[in-house]
Amino acid sequence: MAVIFFAKEGEDCNLTPMKESILPPITVPFEQGLGQKFRQPSGTGIDFSMFEEAELLKVDDASIYHLAVKAEALPVNQSGPDGNQVAGAMNSQITQVVFEKEKGEYHARVVKQILWVNGMRYELQEIYGIGNSVDNGVDANDLGKECVICLSEPRDTTVLPCRHMCMCSSCAKVLRCQTNRCPICRQPVERLLEIKVNNVPDE
């Protein structure tokens, strides 16, 4: 786990600290396994008094983020055909954050999340309405779970690029023949993304 201050994203999701002399990155190793919690040691964060407010809240380069947290899975060495050890691909998840000041207090706002898997970069996007579609704690008869067109089938299709998950796949197919507008925001539809979620009961 690495915490990089004033991080600039480069090629292959490499993060360069732009103020390393005063805010060096913090790296914390973890043993292999799931469900571990990361807590940054006290006193190792940003001392806001080191900066003028304008410098802290504004970054001239759009590819620089005030804070980046990178969870990186070290590659497992594998034996190649000649018996020598070959390093596997490095996979990571990066959360990029900017600071904002509201009512005299600084807040961190996540602006981008990236997965780097087997040399491919994937930027995570929020899908509006997916929470109601997959929430097991909500009664299936509650408003908001069904398609906004037929009002009977569960929503499973997202409109892109606006990312509204508002239709069932059957209505989405019919919609494409009749209009190219999202039924929620009326933005043009470029693509449809069908998402199947298997609700597995808790054991």
N, C-alpha and C positions, 0 to 999 in steps of 0.2 A: 504494500500500500504506500503510495507516494503522494505527498501534498506539495504542490508547486505553486508559489506565489508569483503573480504577474507572469503567467505562462503564455508563451506563444506557440501555437500549434504549427508544426512543420510537416514535412513529408513523412509518410508511414506512421502518422499519429505520434511523432516524437514531440515532446513538450520541452521548450527551452525557457528557463527562468530568466526574465529580463532584468531583475533586480537582485541577482544572486549574491552580490557583495553584502547587501544589508538584510536580505531575506532568503537564506539558503533553503533549498528543498528539504523536506523531512521524509525519510523512508523508514517504514516499520515492517519487518518481516513477519510472516505468519506461517504456521504449519499448514500442511495440506488438510483440507476439510471444509465442510459447509457450516453455515450458521454461526460464524465467528463475528464478533463486534469489534469495530475499529473506533478507538477513542484517542484523539490527538492529545499528547501529554500537555498538562497545564503549563502555560508560560511559553509555549512554542508557536503561538499564533502570530497575528499581526498586531504590533503596537501602533494604533491609529495616530498617536501623537507624533510619529516619525514623519508624517506626510501632511502637506497642505490638503484641505478638503477637495479643492479643485483637482489636484493630482490624483487623489484617491478615487474619486468618483468618475473621472473622465480618462479614457484611454484613447490616444490618437490612432493607434493601429487597431482595426476591427478584428484582427486575428489574435489579439492579446486579451486574455481574461484575467481578472483580478485573482482568481483562485481556480486551481484545477486539482481534482482528486482522481488518481489513477490506480485502479485495482488491476494488478498484473499477475497473470498465472505464468510462473516460470516454466519453460518448456521441459518436457520429460525427454531425457536423452534416449535415443533408440539405436539399436545396432543396425548398421548399413549392410549391404550385401557382402562387403569384404570383412565384416566383423568389427569395424571401427565404430566408435560412438558418433552418432549424427544428432545434432540439436534439432528439436522439433520447433514448430512455429510458436511465436509468442502471441498469446491472446490477452486482451485487456478490455476494461470498461473505463471510460473517462467521463467525468462530470465536470463541466465548465461553468463557472459562476462569476457573476459581477456583483459589486456592492452598490447598494442604494441607501439613501438616507431619508428617513421618514419620521417626522415628529422628533427630531433630534437624535434618533437612534439609527445605527447602521444595520442593514439587513442584507443577507445574501440571497440572490435570486438565481436559480438554475436557468441557464439559457440554452444549454446544449448537452446532450448525452450521446456518446459515441461508443459503439462496439467495434473492436478490431479483432477479427477472427480469421485465422489462416491467410493473413496478408490482404484481407478485404476490409474496407471501412464502411460501417453502417451507421447512419445517423438516426437515432430513435425519435419518433414523432408521437405526440399524443393523439389518440382517437377520441373524438367527442361523442359520448353516448355509450361507450363500451362498458362503463361501470354498471349501468342499469341492466345491460344485457347479460352479464355474467355473474351478478351478485346473487349468491345463494341465499343470503339472509332476507331477500325481498320476495314477497309473495308473487307467484307467476301471474296473478290477475291484476297486479298493480299497474297503473298507467306508466308508460315510459318503456316497457319491455318489448312492446310489439311494434311491428312495422308501421310507419306513419301513413302508409298508403292503404293497405288492406285492413289494418288494425286487428289482425288475428294471428299472423305468423310472427315468430320471434325475429328481431333484427339480427342480421348476420352479414350485412353488406355495407361497406364504407365507400363514400364518394371521395374521389381524389381530384384536385389537390386540397379541398377544404376540410377533409377528414371527418365528415359527419357520418356516423354509423346510425342509419335511420331506416333502412329498408330490409326486407327479406330478399333473398336472391331471386325469387320468382318475379316480384314487383320491379326489381332493379332491371331485369331483362326487358320487361315491358316498357319501363321508363326510357331506356336507351332508344327504343324505336319511336317514341312519341316526342321526347324533348331532350335537350342536353343540359338541363338546369337541375341543380340540387334542390330537392323539395324543402329543405330547411332555409338555406341562405340565398338561393337562386344563382349561385356562382356556376360558371360553365363546368361541366363534367368532362374530365379528360380520361379518367379510368375508374373502374369499379374494383374493389378489393373485397372478396368474400372471406370471412373469418369464421371458422368452425371452432367452437370452444366445447371441450368435453368437460362437463361438470362432474368431477369425481367426489363422491361423498367423503367427508372426513372420517378417518378410522379411529 
